[in-house]
Amino acid sequence: FFFVDQKYQIFQDMNNHLEAVLKEKRTLRQRLIKPRCQDNLPVEAPYHKYIVELLTEAVAFIEKLESHLQTVRNSPKIPTLMKDMDTALTKTEVLVRDLEELTEQILKWREVQKEIHSD
């Protein structure tokens, strides 16, 4: 009976708490719906300049934060991007070698044509 009485007491406390939350539900809902940006903070006139500077810094920070977050989101993709870059580099090197061989063949063909025309 001791454990049953203990559980009953816990349920009773939880019930009392939920009843209190339900009583405050209306005020909580109004507080949550009310936009916080309409609150005015009393700032003395000499500090207005600093508040403006602070807000511009905050906007710049948020912009940089979005950029950094995008970088962090893309970081799991880095290994696949590196593999793709390695593949592209290898293909480019093959194309460069092919181009060099083709250039040598064209130069040899020009020499042969010059010899034919000069004879």
C-alpha positions in Angstrom: 0.0 0.0 0.0 3.0 2.3 0.6 3.9 2.2 -3.2 0.3 2.7 -4.2 0.0 5.6 -1.9 3.2 7.1 -3.2 2.0 6.8 -6.9 -1.3 8.3 -5.9 0.4 11.3 -4.4 2.6 11.7 -7.5 -0.5 11.6 -9.7 -2.3 14.0 -7.4 0.6 16.5 -7.6 0.7 16.1 -11.4 -3.1 16.7 -11.6 -2.8 19.8 -9.5 0.0 21.1 -11.7 -2.1 20.5 -14.9 -5.1 22.2 -13.4 -3.0 25.2 -12.7 -1.6 25.2 -16.2 -5.2 25.0 -17.6 -6.2 27.9 -15.5 -3.4 30.0 -16.9 -3.9 28.6 -20.4 -5.7 31.8 -21.6 -3.0 34.1 -20.3 -0.2 31.9 -21.6 -1.8 31.7 -25.0 -2.1 35.5 -25.1 1.5 35.9 -24.1 2.6 33.5 -26.8 0.5 35.1 -29.5 1.7 38.6 -28.7 4.6 39.5 -30.9 7.7 40.4 -28.9 8.9 43.0 -31.3 6.2 45.4 -30.1 7.8 45.7 -26.7 9.6 49.0 -26.3 12.8 49.1 -24.4 13.5 52.3 -22.6 16.9 53.5 -23.9 18.3 56.8 -22.9 19.0 59.3 -25.7 22.8 59.3 -25.4 22.8 55.5 -26.1 20.6 55.6 -29.3 23.7 55.9 -31.5 25.1 52.7 -30.0 21.8 50.9 -30.3 21.8 51.7 -34.0 25.3 50.4 -34.4 24.4 47.3 -32.4 21.5 46.6 -34.7 23.6 46.9 -37.8 26.2 44.5 -36.3 23.4 42.1 -35.4 22.1 42.1 -39.0 25.6 41.5 -40.3 26.1 38.7 -37.8 22.8 37.0 -38.8 23.8 37.2 -42.5 27.2 35.7 -41.7 25.6 33.1 -39.5 23.3 32.0 -42.4 26.4 31.6 -44.6 28.2 29.6 -42.0 25.2 27.4 -41.4 25.0 26.7 -45.1 28.6 25.8 -45.1 28.1 23.4 -42.1 25.1 21.9 -43.9 27.2 21.2 -47.0 30.2 19.8 -45.1 28.9 16.2 -45.2 28.9 16.5 -49.0 32.6 17.5 -49.1 34.0 13.9 -49.5 31.8 13.3 -52.6 32.6 16.7 -54.0 36.4 15.9 -53.5 35.9 12.6 -55.4 34.1 14.4 -58.2 36.9 17.0 -58.4 39.5 14.3 -58.5 37.6 12.5 -61.3 37.3 15.8 -63.2 41.1 16.5 -62.7 42.0 13.1 -64.0 39.7 13.6 -67.1 41.3 17.0 -67.6 44.8 15.5 -67.5 43.8 12.9 -70.0 42.4 15.5 -72.3 45.6 17.6 -72.0 47.7 14.6 -72.9 45.5 13.9 -75.9 45.7 17.5 -76.9 49.5 17.5 -76.7 49.7 14.4 -78.8 47.3 15.9 -81.4 49.3 19.1 -81.4 52.5 17.0 -82.1 50.8 15.2 -84.9 49.6 18.4 -86.5 53.1 19.9 -86.3 54.5 16.8 -88.0 51.8 16.9 -90.6 52.7 20.5 -91.3 56.4 19.7 -91.7 55.5 16.9 -94.1 53.2 19.2 -96.1 55.9 21.9 -96.3 58.4 19.3 -97.5 56.0 18.1 -100.2 55.2 21.6 -101.4 58.9 22.7 -101.3 59.9 19.7 -103.5 
